Amino acid sequence: MSHCQTSDRNFCAPNNKNAALLVDIDGTCLVCQPYFDEAEKAFGHYMRKLGFDPVEAIARMKDVDHAKAALDGFERDRFGKSLIECYRSLVAEKRRRFSAEDKIQDEQILRQIGAGPFFREPQVFPNTAAVLTRAHHNFLIFAVSIGNREAQKYKVRQAGLDQMFDELIITARDDKAEIVAGLIKDWNIDPNLSAFIGNSRRSDGACLAVTNFVYLPLEPGWAFDQSRPLPESQFETFSVKDWRECEEKAINRLVRRRKSCRSGHGK
């Protein structure tokens, strides 16, 4: 067996390179956004009970959270901190006279609301496991996800997807393109016969700088996530609507191209 071929796997590409799929987790493999939507509604409901305008509170919280994500990354406690910071700013701005004990209790409740989206029972999108299982025979597969390492590893393991991946890479920063470039170099990957699969035009689409991109928008994510156009690239974008289409219109095409290249090289 060669370095890229075992009894049940063959991810060999021409020129002694490897073929790989790099896969986002939240919103691509696992349901994510609805949990944050629920927490957002709970925050608005609680703020209304405290006498604040819930629409104003939610809008302000989103601004705070986006700023925190850009500054501090995507750590697990970021969302709860954003809720508390928004609460504090509204209390000060509206000159509400809450007792110290009430403020402590309010912030504890908001911290719990903020932690709600994490460590939920993971829900896998339809056909994700089946498609990745089949792709595992023909590609190296890497999970590349933004978030808290402990929380992400827990979700992947609980979802039963950990065996699908040759490596699980978690970053707290929005730097997927840089990470993917490193993987391509370290694992001797052919970027023309590989692809990044994700639902975000911004963070996942940035990987078009270094390999092909499969745009799989199963969840919309943050509004600013989709507002940025995909960058111009020498690589190809495959737009698909679900995992079955991802397999048919992207993954299988990459396999066929690889076979064609092998034939052309006399392999």
Secondary structure, 3 states (H helix, E strand, C coil): CCCCECCCCECEECCCEECEEEECCECCCECCHHHHHHHHHHHHHHHHHCCCCHHHHHHHHHHHHHHHHHHHCCCCCHHHHHHHHHHHHHHHHCCCCCCHHHHHHHHHHHHHHHHCCCCCCCCECCCHHHHHHHHCCCCEEEEEEECCHHHHHHHHHHCCCHHHCCEEEEECCCCHHHHHHHHHHHCCECHHHCEEEECCCCCCHHHHHCCEEEECCCCCCCHHHHHCCCCCCCCCEEECCCHHHHHHHHHHHHHHHHHHHHHHCCC
